[in-house]
Amino acid sequence: MSINVVHQAYRFALDPTPAQERDLASHCGAARFAYNWALAVVKANLDQRQAERSYNTGEDALTPVLGWSLPALRRLWNQAKPQVAPWWRECSKEAFNTGLERVARGLKNWSDSRNGKRAGRKMGFPRFKSKRRAGLSCRFTTGTIRVEPDRHHVTLPRVGSIKTHESTRKLARRIEAGTARILSATVRFSAGRWSVSFTCEVQRTQRTPAHPDSVIGVDLGVNHLAVLSSGEMIANPKHLKQALRKLRRTSRALSRKTGPDRRTGARPSRRWHKANQARNKVHHQVVGLRRDGIHKLTTRLARGHGVIVVEDLNVAGMLRNRKLARSIADAGFAEIRRQLDYKTLWNGGQLHVADRWYPSSKACSGCGEVKAKLPLQVRTFTCTACGLTLDRDHNAALNLKQQVARSGRETVNGRGADRKTGPGPAGGREALIPHQKSGQDGNRPLATADCK
């Protein structure tokens, strides 16, 4: 029996006392203060060096550059904290370390993005955090961090023992058995409630799927959240669409209240805060329902099948289609892919990612003939070569399943995009068609991604 060591988070809702709520908010505020202070120091140094360059000052004569690594920022903070934050003893050092670590990570991402060391879209320079708009969160990595034996309390540095809203038995049992070790704890205020998330090093026993030899293709879409190669169609609950009416009503109520105004410095009224909480509650309910549905779907697939095949969807590109952006975002394609990635590992299965340009919708699952065009409004696939007629989504799922049987391996880079065009007839037929912008006629990339 093999053992996998993974990093897993356990999140629990908290029921702190009013005094503990003030302590938690104070720690989160200290993290925000340290973040803004460190960012201001680094920005002032960069601006000073830039101004000196504008005066034709030599590089050797410029103001020395400040290091923005976490150890360097810690040294600067320890020197300056008696003057800039004489109250620093009221909070744990982990609160200030949280803010400094976020600045160091943000500056590194910005620098790597500028120098071409970071893939993806360009990262902007870190911004200052507003006291009234920034989220409340703080991370603890040292000190007393534990789950109490009664399974209804957790202990955090400087805050003490806090009652949990739910039982912590899932994590407590693993800690007692020696199969889990707490690495850090992050407290966060969201949806009107405090919660704590424990990042743990967990020893998980290697599982075997119920059908280890089963290969199933999963085609994601909008009309149906997922269509399986077995023919099963998972309905798309469209939680955001169902909540739009209530969301519009709460938003209109909020707009009639006296809210914050940056130009005049006016503060929001109590009724504005109450209306804002009512609107945010709708958003949180949608997020919770979507998360619950996706977890149930991905868990069932990972535990039931040995090999799962999905497409490498260009979700960022699909969201540029203003007619489908809301529906695509509501479906949560990226979250499904992310959960399948680690759940197949936990359950002893494999996740195969089809090439982004693989024509799963336009290829016939019976004979392999590839259509030159297949608009999105055509929901039934009909092959002109062999006469096969079946649902478009089911045909795409069957093609995904058959691709693993043909290739017998995962793609080189793990994303499924190690080649631009698919194998076989896909290249020859589509090369004759002039390239057009995404989404104009449903050929690229929306048809490839099956944005149904």
Secondary structure, DSSP 4 states (H G I P E B T S, - for coil): --EEEEEEEEEEEB---HHHHHHHHHHHHHHHHHHHHHHHHHHHHHHHHHHHHHTT--GGGSPPPPP-SHHHHHHHHHHHHHHH-TTGGGS-HHHHHHHHHHHHHHHHHHHHHHTT-S-SSPPPPP-PPPTTTSPEEEEE-SS--EE-TTSSEEEETTTEEEEBSS--HHHHHHHHHTSEEEEEEEEEEETTEEEEEEEEEEEEEPP--SEEEEEEEEEE-SSEEEEETTS-EEE---HHHHHHHHHHHHHHHHHTS---BTTTTBPPPHHHHHHHHHHHHHHHHHHHHHHHHHHHHHHHHHHHEEEEEEE---HHHHTT-TTTHHHHHHHTHHHHHHHHHHHHHHTT-EEEEE-TT--TTTB-TTT--B-S---TT--EEE-TTT--EEEHHHHHHHHHHHHHHHH-S--TTSSS-SSSS-STHHHHHHTTSPP--TTSSS-SSHHHHT--
